[in-house]
Amino acid sequence: LESNIEIENTNMKKFFSYAILLFLAAMYMAGCGSGSNTKTAEAVPMTVDSLLAVAGDRIGDSVFVEGFCKTICKKCGRKLFLTGDDSTKTLRIESGESIGMFDAGAVHAIVRVEGRIMEQRIDEDYLQQWADQAAERCESAAAAEQETAQADFGRLQTRLDKYRARIAERNKKEGKNYLSVYYIEADGYEIQ
């Protein structure tokens, strides 16, 4: 009788030892799989300045960026403009389908955005299309608006000439006959 009790105690000890090991192994696996103890490189948002410095090398990549919201497009509400420490540099954020229009409360606030870096290329074809559209608007303007439309068209020509000069300079330095404008196609955002 005593030996049966001793065997049962030994079996119980083995059972509890295996149960504890199994429990610890399960907890370890659950912790590793959840990613809760690890931070990704993007867990801390990039600044607008640091993102713009590397944007050309990261086109199409997912990023997490934070900046000061200068304004939201008044026409569509689907473009938000962030600045960093250098307020002369702006990063355009375009809302994805899941976002729709940006919340007006974002203006003059710190905003964090998740999305993909995209590139818009401004080349001679782009500039010519822009000029053609402006010329059509100028021609179709009512007689009373002709003077204003022509002045606007003149200012646009000056602006286009500056773009052409910048494109020529980049082509001379880098062999690229276009300007790159980087922007974020947003999947989500948060007002801080």
N, C-alpha and C positions, 0 to 999 in steps of 0.2 A: 504494500500500500504506500509506504514511504517512497519507494523508488518510482511509482507512478506519479506521485505529486512532484517529485524532483524532475521527472521527464517533462511534465506539464509546465513547470516553472521555466525550464530551459527552452521549451518551444515558445512560451509566451515572450521570453527575453528576445529570442531570435525574431519573432513576429514584430515586436515593438521596434527592434533595431532596424529591420527592413522597412517598416512603416515610416520611421523617422528619416531614414536615408531617402526613401521615395519622396516624402514630403519636401525635404530640402532640395532634392534634384528638381522637383516640379517648380518650386519657388525660384530657383536659379534660372531655369529655362523661361519662366514667365517674365522675370526681370530683364533678361537679355533680349527677349523678343519684342518687348513693348517699346524699347528705345527711350524709356522714361529717364534713364540715368545718363544718357548721352546727348550732347548738344551737337547739332549740325553746324557747319561753318556759317550758314545763313541765319542761325537763330538770333544773332545780334544783327540788327539792320545796318546796311551800308549807308553812308551819307551820300547825298546827291553828288558832291564833289568827287568822292572816291569812285562812285559808279561811273560817272562820265569819263574818268581817267582810264578806265579799262573796258568801256562799253564796246569798242570796236572788236575786242577779242572775245566778247561774250554774247554776241548776237544769237538769239534763240534760247539762251539760258534762262532758267528761272532764278529770280532774285527777290530779295526782301530789302526795301529801301525806305529811308525816313527823311523827311524834309519839311520845310515851311511852305504851306500852301499860299501862294500869292493870289491866285484867282481861279475861278472856274469859268469855262466858256459860257457866256450869256446866251448864245444862240441855241446850243444843244444840251448843255449841262453834262456832256459826256467826256469832257476834257478838263483835266485839273493840272495846274502848273506848280511844280515844287522848286524851291531854291535851297541851296545849302549855305555854307559859310560865305562863299563867293556869290553875292546876290546878282552878279551880272550873268551867271550861268543858270539856265532854267531847264528843267526836265519835264517834258510833257507826259502826262499819264492819260491813257485812253481807257475808258471803261469797257470791260468785256461784256458779253451777253448776260452773264449772271448778275452784273452790278446795275446796269441801266444808268440812270442819272446819278451824279455825285450829290451828296448832301451839302446844302449851302452852308451848314455849320462848319465845314472843313476850311473855309476861307479864313486866313489869318490864324490858323492853328497848325500844330505839328501833326503830320499825317504819315502813317506807315502803310506801305503798299506792297503786295505780293503780285508778281506777274512775270512776264517774259520781256527781255530786251529785244527791241525791233530797230531796224534801220530804214530811214527814208533817204533816198538819194536825190539830191538836187543837181541835175545836169542841164545841158543846153535844151534838150527836148522839154523838160519840165518847165524851164523858164519861158520857152516859146509858147507853150500851152497857156501859161499864166498870162502872158502878154496878150495873146489872142482873145482870151476870155474878157480881159479888161477892155480891149479895143471894141469888142462887141457890145459891152455894157455902155461904153462911151457913145458909140454910134446910135444905140437905141434909146439913149436918154432924151427926155423931152427937151424942147428948145430952151425952156427956162432953166433947165439943169445942165445945159451943155457946158457952160463956163466952169462950173464946179467939177463936172465929169472930166473935162480936159485937164484941169489942174491936178486932179487925182491921178490921171493917166501919166502926166508928166512926172509926178512924184514916184509913181511905180517904175517908170523907165529909169530913174536915178537909182532906185533900189535894185532893179535888175542888173544895172551896170556894176553895182558894188558886188553883187553875187558873182557875176562873170569874172570880175577881177580876182575875187577869192578863189574861184574855181581854177583860174589860170595859175595863180600862185601855188595852189596845192598840186596841180598837174606838174608844175616845174620842180617842186620839192619831192613829191612822192610818186609821181607817175599816175595819179588818179584824177580823171577829168570830171569829178563830181564832188559835192560836199555831202558829208554824212550828218544826218540829224537823227540822233538816237532818242527813242521814247520807250515807254513801258506800256504793254498791253496788259491791263490789270485783271487779275482773277479775284482780288479781294483788297479791301483797305480798311483802316481803322483810324479814327480821329483820336488823338491823345489828349 
